[in-house]
Amino acid sequence: MTFGLVLLSATSVESQTLGIVGGLNFSSIKGDAPEKITYGRITRLTLGGMAEIRLAEDVQLRGELVYTQRGTRIGQEIEGQQEPAFDSTLLLSYVSMPLLVKVSSSSGRMYATSGLELAFLTSATLEQEGLPDADVKDQLLSTDLAVNFGVGGMLHSGQPGVGLELRYSQSLLNLGANVETFDSIPVRFRSSGFQLLASVFWTLGGD
């Protein structure tokens, strides 16, 4: 509810920013991996909308509503080989709502963000070489809560403005709480990764 209020009521605030945000998500999972199983990063997409309201001169509250793709490559360690054989992929998709505090530098060119992200699982597919794709959504936790930290900068401060941000996200909940039948997915794991995000936005009201 809080995230929705940030996005939907921004127009009632004296100074607000509305825009779109999107980019690349470099994600993987960490957890109690089964024997001889390892996990690697996968590159996927993030896209959605954002709104900011000014709390102080250099402090904004930022809410986003985004479609986020996560996942991991799954590899098996093979004796005699230095690199694992990655023959499976876990693909996860979420509708997520980050709520972040954004602190800008005195010049307004650089900023840092920090906050929480509430995410709802929309799909989860396990792709395995030589086997049909498996829908594993019912075996994973349907809701995730993550902590986010980011740094960014303004590429253009006019109308529209353009920003670029590097953000780290670490889930706080055990996403594998219901896993039963797939040996390659741990029963305890969390998602983590970096996002490279670009934003295009318009500032309304204020100075």
VOMARVEX-554226 format. One record per residue (C-alpha): residue in three letters; x, y, z; residue number from 0. Coordinates in Angstrom, 2 decimals, decimal comma, padded with zeros to 5 digits. Layout:
<atoms>
ATOM  resn       px       py       pz  resi
ATOM   ala        X        Y        Z   NUM
...
</atoms>
This chain:
<atoms>
ATOM  resn       px       py       pz  resi
ATOM   met   000,00   000,00   000,00     0
ATOM   thr   002,81   002,43   000,87     1
ATOM   phe   004,46   001,90  -002,54     2
ATOM   gly   001,20   002,57  -004,36     3
ATOM   leu   000,62   005,79  -002,44     4
ATOM   val   004,09   007,04  -003,39     5
ATOM   leu   003,46   006,41  -007,08     6
ATOM   leu  -000,17   007,50  -007,30     7
ATOM   ser  -000,20   010,57  -005,05     8
ATOM   ala   003,00   012,22  -006,30     9
ATOM   thr   001,04   014,79  -008,31    10
ATOM   ser  -000,35   016,28  -005,09    11
ATOM   val   003,15   017,21  -003,85    12
ATOM   glu   004,70   020,61  -004,62    13
ATOM   ser   007,80   019,09  -006,23    14
ATOM   gln   007,78   015,64  -007,78    15
ATOM   thr   009,49   013,62  -010,47    16
ATOM   leu   007,81   011,06  -012,72    17
ATOM   gly   009,54   008,82  -015,23    18
ATOM   ile   010,50   005,41  -016,54    19
ATOM   val   013,38   003,20  -015,43    20
ATOM   gly   014,94   000,15  -017,02    21
ATOM   gly   018,12  -001,75  -017,58    22
ATOM   leu   020,06  -004,95  -017,05    23
ATOM   asn   019,91  -007,25  -014,03    24
ATOM   phe   023,01  -009,39  -013,36    25
ATOM   ser   021,65  -011,89  -010,83    26
ATOM   ser   022,41  -015,23  -009,24    27
ATOM   ile   021,45  -017,17  -006,11    28
ATOM   lys   023,32  -018,05  -002,93    29
ATOM   gly   022,39  -020,86  -000,57    30
ATOM   asp   022,91  -024,44   000,51    31
ATOM   ala   023,88  -025,85  -002,87    32
ATOM   pro   023,52  -029,63  -003,35    33
ATOM   glu   026,77  -031,57  -003,67    34
ATOM   lys   028,77  -030,69  -006,84    35
ATOM   ile   026,23  -028,03  -007,86    36
ATOM   thr   027,32  -024,42  -008,43    37
ATOM   tyr   025,51  -021,26  -009,51    38
ATOM   gly   026,50  -018,56  -012,00    39
ATOM   arg   025,22  -015,12  -012,91    40
ATOM   ile   022,66  -014,53  -015,63    41
ATOM   thr   021,83  -011,26  -017,41    42
ATOM   arg   018,16  -010,33  -017,62    43
ATOM   leu   015,95  -007,20  -017,79    44
ATOM   thr   014,18  -004,70  -015,53    45
ATOM   leu   011,57  -002,18  -016,76    46
ATOM   gly   008,94  -000,01  -015,12    47
ATOM   gly   007,94   003,38  -013,77    48
ATOM   met   009,24   005,61  -010,99    49
ATOM   ala   008,17   008,61  -008,93    50
ATOM   glu   010,07   010,83  -006,52    51
ATOM   ile   008,89   013,35  -003,94    52
ATOM   arg   011,19   015,85  -002,29    53
ATOM   leu   011,60   015,45   001,48    54
ATOM   ala   014,38   018,04   001,90    55
ATOM   glu   016,71   020,09  -000,30    56
ATOM   asp   018,89   017,12  -001,27    57
ATOM   val   016,71   014,20  -000,13    58
ATOM   gln   013,98   012,49  -002,15    59
ATOM   leu   011,73   009,52  -001,50    60
ATOM   arg   011,69   007,31  -004,59    61
ATOM   gly   009,12   004,65  -005,38    62
ATOM   glu   009,24   002,28  -008,35    63
ATOM   leu   006,86  -000,24  -009,85    64
ATOM   val   008,88  -002,54  -012,12    65
ATOM   tyr   008,86  -005,89  -013,87    66
ATOM   thr   012,11  -007,58  -012,87    67
ATOM   gln   013,70  -010,72  -014,28    68
ATOM   arg   016,15  -012,65  -012,12    69
ATOM   gly   017,63  -016,13  -012,20    70
ATOM   thr   020,80  -018,14  -012,22    71
ATOM   arg   022,77  -020,58  -014,32    72
ATOM   ile   023,12  -024,00  -012,69    73
ATOM   gly   026,30  -025,97  -013,23    74
ATOM   gln   027,69  -029,34  -012,22    75
ATOM   glu   031,27  -029,73  -011,07    76
ATOM   ile   032,95  -032,44  -013,15    77
ATOM   glu   036,07  -034,17  -011,94    78
ATOM   gly   039,08  -033,25  -014,04    79
ATOM   gln   037,52  -030,03  -015,38    80
ATOM   gln   038,35  -026,60  -013,98    81
ATOM   glu   035,03  -025,04  -015,03    82
ATOM   pro   031,61  -026,49  -014,11    83
ATOM   ala   029,27  -027,59  -016,90    84
ATOM   phe   026,35  -025,15  -016,91    85
ATOM   asp   023,47  -027,16  -018,40    86
ATOM   ser   020,44  -025,74  -016,53    87
ATOM   thr   018,94  -022,29  -015,94    88
ATOM   leu   016,47  -021,07  -013,33    89
ATOM   leu   014,43  -018,13  -014,69    90
ATOM   leu   012,50  -015,97  -012,21    91
ATOM   ser   010,18  -013,05  -012,93    92
ATOM   tyr   008,76  -010,60  -010,39    93
ATOM   val   006,59  -007,54  -010,11    94
ATOM   ser   008,57  -005,52  -007,58    95
ATOM   met   008,16  -002,26  -005,71    96
ATOM   pro   011,39  -000,70  -004,43    97
ATOM   leu   010,98   002,14  -001,93    98
ATOM   leu   014,24   004,09  -001,67    99
ATOM   val   015,68   007,16   000,01   100
ATOM   lys   017,76   009,13  -002,48   101
ATOM   val   020,42   011,57  -001,22   102
ATOM   ser   021,96   013,91  -003,79   103
ATOM   ser   025,31   015,67  -003,68   104
ATOM   ser   025,40   019,44  -003,24   105
ATOM   ser   025,86   019,84  -006,99   106
ATOM   gly   022,95   017,52  -007,74   107
ATOM   arg   025,06   015,55  -010,21   108
ATOM   met   025,67   012,46  -008,06   109
ATOM   tyr   023,43   010,57  -005,65   110
ATOM   ala   023,15   007,49  -003,45   111
ATOM   thr   020,07   005,36  -002,80   112
ATOM   ser   019,12   002,85  -000,14   113
ATOM   gly   015,91   001,09   000,82   114
ATOM   leu   013,74  -002,01   000,64   115
ATOM   glu   012,12  -003,84  -002,27   116
ATOM   leu   008,93  -005,89  -002,02   117
ATOM   ala   008,56  -008,37  -004,90   118
ATOM   phe   005,86  -010,81  -005,99   119
ATOM   leu   006,82  -013,88  -008,03   120
ATOM   thr   004,97  -014,08  -011,36   121
ATOM   ser   006,80  -017,02  -012,98   122
ATOM   ala   009,59  -019,50  -012,26   123
ATOM   thr   010,91  -021,91  -014,89   124
ATOM   leu   013,69  -024,48  -014,65   125
ATOM   glu   015,27  -025,11  -018,05   126
ATOM   gln   017,32  -028,33  -018,16   127
ATOM   glu   019,31  -029,55  -021,14   128
ATOM   gly   017,61  -032,56  -022,72   129
ATOM   leu   014,47  -032,25  -020,57   130
ATOM   pro   011,19  -030,31  -020,91   131
ATOM   asp   011,02  -026,96  -019,13   132
ATOM   ala   009,57  -027,30  -015,62   133
ATOM   asp   007,26  -024,78  -013,95   134
ATOM   val   008,59  -024,50  -010,37   135
ATOM   lys   006,63  -021,43  -009,25   136
ATOM   asp   004,61  -023,38  -006,68   137
ATOM   gln   007,82  -024,65  -005,08   138
ATOM   leu   009,28  -021,19  -004,44   139
ATOM   leu   008,28  -018,47  -002,01   140
ATOM   ser   005,74  -016,23  -003,71   141
ATOM   thr   006,93  -013,02  -002,01   142
ATOM   asp   010,44  -011,64  -001,58   143
ATOM   leu   011,84  -008,78   000,46   144
ATOM   ala   015,21  -007,35  -000,54   145
ATOM   val   017,53  -004,60   000,61   146
ATOM   asn   018,94  -002,28  -002,07   147
ATOM   phe   021,96   000,04  -002,21   148
ATOM   gly   022,91   002,16  -005,20   149
ATOM   val   025,01   005,02  -006,55   150
ATOM   gly   024,18   007,06  -009,60   151
ATOM   gly   024,65   010,23  -011,54   152
ATOM   met   022,79   012,69  -013,73   153
ATOM   leu   023,66   012,50  -017,42   154
ATOM   his   021,26   015,33  -018,31   155
ATOM   ser   019,46   017,65  -015,89   156
ATOM   gly   017,05   019,34  -018,31   157
ATOM   gln   013,57   018,26  -019,31   158
ATOM   pro   013,55   015,33  -019,58   159
ATOM   gly   016,35   014,43  -017,22   160
ATOM   val   018,45   011,32  -017,71   161
ATOM   gly   020,13   009,33  -014,94   162
ATOM   leu   022,29   006,23  -014,67   163
ATOM   glu   022,53   004,08  -011,53   164
ATOM   leu   024,37   000,97  -010,37   165
ATOM   arg   022,34  -000,84  -007,70   166
ATOM   tyr   023,00  -003,90  -005,56   167
ATOM   ser   020,05  -006,01  -004,37   168
ATOM   gln   020,11  -008,80  -001,76   169
ATOM   ser   016,97  -010,74  -000,87   170
ATOM   leu   016,36  -011,31   002,84   171
ATOM   leu   013,97  -014,29   002,71   172
ATOM   asn   014,48  -017,98   001,96   173
ATOM   leu   013,06  -018,27  -001,56   174
ATOM   gly   013,36  -022,07  -001,65   175
ATOM   ala   011,05  -022,71   001,30   176
ATOM   asn   008,85  -025,17  -000,64   177
ATOM   val   011,40  -026,91  -002,88   178
ATOM   glu   010,93  -030,70  -002,86   179
ATOM   thr   011,60  -032,47  -006,14   180
ATOM   phe   014,46  -030,68  -007,96   181
ATOM   asp   017,94  -031,69  -006,82   182
ATOM   ser   019,58  -028,73  -008,57   183
ATOM   ile   017,62  -026,10  -006,60   184
ATOM   pro   018,64  -025,69  -002,93   185
ATOM   val   015,97  -025,79  -000,25   186
ATOM   arg   017,51  -022,64   001,21   187
ATOM   phe   018,61  -019,83  -001,11   188
ATOM   arg   018,45  -016,09  -001,64   189
ATOM   ser   018,68  -014,03  -004,81   190
ATOM   ser   021,29  -011,31  -005,23   191
ATOM   gly   022,82  -009,25  -007,98   192
ATOM   phe   023,68  -005,90  -009,53   193
ATOM   gln   021,40  -003,78  -011,70   194
ATOM   leu   022,59  -001,21  -014,23   195
ATOM   leu   019,62   001,14  -014,57   196
ATOM   ala   018,88   004,13  -016,78   197
ATOM   ser   016,03   006,51  -016,04   198
ATOM   val   014,26   009,19  -018,07   199
ATOM   phe   012,15   011,57  -015,98   200
ATOM   trp   010,28   014,86  -015,84   201
ATOM   thr   010,26   017,16  -012,79   202
ATOM   leu   006,94   018,88  -012,07   203
ATOM   gly   006,39   021,77  -009,69   204
ATOM   gly   008,90   023,11  -007,22   205
ATOM   asp   011,68   025,49  -008,12   206
</atoms>
